[in-house]
Amino acid sequence: MTSPQLPLRPARDDDSEPLATLIAASFAEYPNCHFVWDEFPELRNPASAFTAKAGRLWVADAPGGGIAGSLGVAPVPGQNAVEITKVYADPAFRGTGLAQALFAEAVAFARAGGFAEMMLWSDTRFARGHRFYEKLGFQRWPGERYLADVSATWEYHFRLNLTSRA
């Protein structure tokens, strides 16, 4: 599906509920992947949470209401890297260029801050997302981490060297 690019904007704290709805719907696509508010305290005030980490969170509003997609970025303490998180797209907007546009915002943020790398952690069940990250040039690093959350999540680690990217 292709559609006109949705405008991106910085997230606001009042995006809490629509972001939670987007994430919960994304989790529901996978077996035994559950959204529990208590495991996402940053979603109560998402803009403030990212600002407190010297980061940014962008969203695209869906026509008719809700959020079509999101992506956040924040510096990783002690590393010359940023971490991307909250990478979600409503199924109706996958394949439209929305995720690439959100990712471009994160790359611009990282470059403006002089960061050499981007990294992310992704649930091992999110194979579609892994293909997207690899298409963007991310490489999966060895090892996994266990979150001990309600979904018994295991995550893969991905990294992207920004200094070798044009």
C-alpha positions as CSV (number, residue, x, y, z in Angstrom):
1,M,0.0,0.0,0.0
2,T,1.3,3.5,-0.8
3,S,-0.3,6.6,0.4
4,P,0.6,10.3,0.8
5,Q,3.2,10.7,3.5
6,L,1.6,11.5,6.9
7,P,3.1,14.5,8.6
8,L,5.4,13.8,11.5
9,R,5.3,15.8,14.7
10,P,7.0,15.7,18.1
11,A,5.0,13.6,20.6
12,R,3.1,15.4,23.3
13,D,2.3,14.1,26.8
14,D,-1.4,13.9,25.8
15,D,-0.4,11.2,23.2
16,S,-0.3,8.7,26.1
17,E,-3.5,6.8,25.4
18,P,-3.2,6.7,21.6
19,L,0.4,5.5,21.8
20,A,-0.6,2.8,24.3
21,T,-3.3,1.8,21.9
22,L,-0.9,1.5,19.0
23,I,1.6,-0.5,21.0
24,A,-1.0,-2.8,22.5
25,A,-2.4,-3.5,19.0
26,S,1.1,-4.3,17.7
27,F,1.8,-6.6,20.6
28,A,-1.6,-8.4,20.0
29,E,-0.2,-9.5,16.6
30,Y,2.1,-11.9,18.3
31,P,1.4,-14.9,20.6
32,N,1.8,-14.4,24.3
33,C,2.9,-10.7,23.8
34,H,0.9,-8.6,26.2
35,F,0.7,-4.9,26.9
36,V,0.6,-4.0,30.6
37,W,0.6,-0.3,31.5
38,D,2.9,-0.9,34.6
39,E,5.7,-2.0,32.3
40,F,5.6,1.2,30.3
41,P,5.6,4.1,32.8
42,E,7.2,6.4,30.2
43,L,4.0,6.3,28.3
44,R,2.1,8.2,31.0
45,N,3.9,11.3,29.8
46,P,5.8,10.3,26.7
47,A,7.1,13.7,25.6
48,S,8.4,14.5,29.0
49,A,10.0,11.1,29.4
50,F,12.0,11.5,26.2
51,T,12.9,15.1,27.0
52,A,14.2,14.0,30.4
53,K,16.6,11.6,28.6
54,A,17.7,14.3,26.2
55,G,15.8,12.5,23.4
56,R,12.9,12.9,21.1
57,L,9.7,11.0,20.3
58,W,7.9,11.5,17.0
59,V,4.5,10.4,15.9
60,A,2.3,10.5,12.9
61,D,-1.4,11.1,13.4
62,A,-3.7,8.7,11.6
63,P,-6.4,10.2,9.5
64,G,-9.6,9.9,11.5
65,G,-7.8,9.8,14.9
66,G,-5.2,7.7,16.7
67,I,-1.5,7.4,16.0
68,A,-0.3,5.7,12.8
69,G,3.3,5.4,13.8
70,S,5.9,6.3,16.4
71,L,9.7,6.3,16.9
72,G,11.8,7.6,19.8
73,V,15.5,8.2,20.1
74,A,17.7,9.0,23.1
75,P,21.4,9.1,23.9
76,V,22.9,6.0,25.5
77,P,24.8,7.0,28.6
78,G,28.5,6.3,28.4
79,Q,28.4,5.5,24.7
80,N,28.7,7.6,21.5
81,A,25.4,6.1,20.5
82,V,21.6,6.7,20.5
83,E,19.0,4.1,21.1
84,I,15.8,4.0,19.1
85,T,12.7,2.7,20.8
86,K,8.9,2.8,20.4
87,V,9.2,1.8,16.8
88,Y,5.6,1.0,15.9
89,A,3.4,1.4,12.8
90,D,-0.3,0.6,12.4
91,P,-0.7,-2.2,9.9
92,A,-2.7,0.1,7.6
93,F,0.4,2.3,7.2
94,R,3.1,-0.3,6.9
95,G,4.8,-0.2,3.5
96,T,3.9,3.4,2.9
97,G,7.3,5.0,3.8
98,L,6.1,6.1,7.2
99,A,8.6,4.0,9.2
100,Q,11.5,5.2,6.9
101,A,10.4,8.9,7.5
102,L,10.4,8.3,11.3
103,F,13.8,6.6,11.1
104,A,15.1,9.6,9.0
105,E,14.2,11.9,11.9
106,A,16.2,9.7,14.3
107,V,19.2,9.7,12.0
108,A,19.1,13.5,11.7
109,F,18.9,13.7,15.6
110,A,21.9,11.4,15.9
111,R,24.0,13.2,13.4
112,A,23.1,16.6,14.8
113,G,24.3,15.3,18.2
114,G,27.5,13.9,16.7
115,F,26.7,10.3,17.6
116,A,28.6,7.5,15.8
117,E,26.1,4.7,16.3
118,M,22.4,3.8,16.6
119,M,21.2,0.8,18.6
120,L,18.0,-0.9,19.5
121,W,16.6,-4.0,21.2
122,S,13.7,-5.9,19.6
123,D,11.5,-8.7,20.8
124,T,12.7,-12.0,19.2
125,R,9.1,-12.5,18.0
126,F,9.1,-9.3,15.9
127,A,10.6,-10.9,12.7
128,R,9.0,-8.3,10.4
129,G,10.6,-5.5,12.4
130,H,14.0,-7.3,12.2
131,R,13.8,-7.4,8.4
132,F,13.0,-3.7,8.4
133,Y,16.0,-2.9,10.6
134,E,18.3,-5.0,8.5
135,K,17.0,-3.3,5.4
136,L,18.1,0.0,7.0
137,G,21.6,-1.4,7.6
138,F,21.4,-2.5,11.2
139,Q,23.3,-5.6,12.1
140,R,22.2,-8.1,14.7
141,W,24.8,-8.5,17.5
142,P,25.4,-11.8,19.3
143,G,23.4,-12.6,22.3
144,E,20.0,-11.9,23.6
145,R,18.6,-10.3,26.8
146,Y,15.6,-11.5,28.9
147,L,13.3,-8.8,30.3
148,A,11.4,-10.9,32.9
149,D,8.2,-9.1,31.9
150,V,4.6,-10.4,31.7
151,S,5.3,-11.6,28.1
152,A,8.6,-13.4,29.1
153,T,10.3,-11.3,26.4
154,W,13.6,-12.1,24.9
155,E,15.2,-9.4,22.8
156,Y,17.8,-9.2,20.0
157,H,20.4,-6.4,19.9
158,F,20.9,-4.4,16.7
159,R,23.5,-1.7,15.9
160,L,24.1,0.6,13.0
161,N,27.3,2.5,12.4
162,L,26.4,6.0,11.3
163,T,30.0,7.0,10.3
164,S,29.9,4.6,7.4
165,R,26.4,5.7,6.2
166,A,26.1,8.4,3.6
